[in-house]
Amino acid sequence: IAMSRKNPHLKAVVFDLPEVTVATEQFIKYYGAERVITHAGDFFKDPLGSGYDILFSSSNPSGKMPALIPKIHAALNPGGLYINKQNIDEPETDPFLDLEWNLWAFEGMPKQGRRYRFQGSVSLDEYNRRLSESGFVIREIIPVETRAVMVVAEKTEG
């Protein structure tokens, strides 16, 4: 919604779980974001659609899972951007943060013992290497928080 407000020609699709898109539709109405629509689905199971110029993912568990790179690649137009905000993989300085991570669970998403790591995920460096091997060029890595970066990757193949 914020991106469409900043870019008057942008048409946006919010792809998220059905319970999230219900809430998103309320925000769309509240902010009068007529150029934003929702697409309910599960990133791990459902198609994302295709023909996108930009795919933005923020702190999504899939954002460090190489198995989903082909789905992301297929959804983008040639020259399209995949912008992926993820936590960096430095060891925690506070051991209680890893402990807290292990006290709760996502249904159907087995976690690894370290914070922000899920079964099937790899380090951010490894994920970016695999993006590069899969028809993406990493254009920029932007620090956005103390422990997070935004990776901007461009699809170079059709």
Solvent accessible surface area in square Angstrom, and as a share of the most:
residue,aa,sasa,rsa
1,I,49,0.25
2,A,72,0.56
3,M,92,0.41
4,S,2,0.01
5,R,150,0.55
6,K,169,0.71
7,N,72,0.37
8,P,93,0.58
9,H,168,0.75
10,L,51,0.25
11,K,165,0.70
12,A,24,0.19
13,V,56,0.32
14,V,43,0.25
15,F,44,0.18
16,D,52,0.27
17,L,75,0.37
18,P,72,0.45
19,E,120,0.54
20,V,59,0.34
21,T,5,0.03
22,V,91,0.52
23,A,44,0.34
24,T,18,0.10
25,E,77,0.34
26,Q,117,0.52
27,F,113,0.47
28,I,21,0.11
29,K,164,0.70
30,Y,171,0.65
31,Y,98,0.37
32,G,38,0.37
33,A,9,0.07
34,E,148,0.67
35,R,84,0.31
36,V,5,0.03
37,I,105,0.53
38,T,31,0.18
39,H,72,0.32
40,A,53,0.41
41,G,6,0.06
42,D,33,0.17
43,F,24,0.10
44,F,69,0.29
45,K,162,0.69
46,D,52,0.27
47,P,103,0.65
48,L,8,0.04
49,G,38,0.37
50,S,84,0.54
51,G,47,0.45
52,Y,54,0.20
53,D,96,0.50
54,I,84,0.43
55,L,21,0.10
56,F,82,0.34
57,S,8,0.05
58,S,57,0.37
59,S,62,0.40
60,N,39,0.20
61,P,36,0.22
62,S,1,0.01
63,G,0,0.00
64,K,6,0.02
65,M,15,0.07
66,P,18,0.11
67,A,91,0.70
68,L,19,0.09
69,I,3,0.01
70,P,89,0.56
71,K,48,0.20
72,I,0,0.00
73,H,28,0.12
74,A,71,0.55
75,A,1,0.01
76,L,5,0.02
77,N,51,0.26
78,P,92,0.58
79,G,40,0.39
80,G,3,0.03
81,L,53,0.26
82,Y,1,0.00
83,I,27,0.14
84,N,0,0.00
85,K,33,0.14
86,Q,12,0.06
87,N,21,0.11
88,I,41,0.21
89,D,39,0.20
90,E,97,0.43
91,P,106,0.66
92,E,34,0.15
93,T,135,0.78
94,D,56,0.29
95,P,98,0.61
96,F,142,0.59
97,L,59,0.29
98,D,36,0.19
99,L,95,0.47
100,E,84,0.38
101,W,9,0.03
102,N,75,0.38
103,L,135,0.67
104,W,103,0.36
105,A,85,0.66
106,F,86,0.36
107,E,179,0.80
108,G,72,0.69
109,M,30,0.13
110,P,74,0.47
111,K,45,0.19
112,Q,64,0.28
113,G,49,0.47
114,R,104,0.38
115,R,56,0.20
116,Y,73,0.28
117,R,30,0.11
118,F,13,0.05
119,Q,118,0.53
120,G,49,0.47
121,S,9,0.06
122,V,27,0.16
123,S,36,0.23
124,L,10,0.05
125,D,119,0.62
126,E,45,0.20
127,Y,0,0.00
128,N,14,0.07
129,R,114,0.42
130,R,89,0.32
131,L,0,0.00
132,S,59,0.38
133,E,117,0.52
134,S,45,0.29
135,G,7,0.07
136,F,4,0.02
137,V,57,0.32
138,I,47,0.24
139,R,135,0.49
140,E,95,0.42
141,I,90,0.46
142,I,64,0.33
143,P,106,0.67
144,V,57,0.33
145,E,101,0.45
146,T,131,0.76
147,R,56,0.20
148,A,1,0.01
149,V,17,0.10
150,M,43,0.19
151,V,0,0.00
152,V,21,0.12
153,A,0,0.00
154,E,41,0.18
155,K,9,0.04
156,T,69,0.40
157,E,97,0.43
158,G,87,0.84
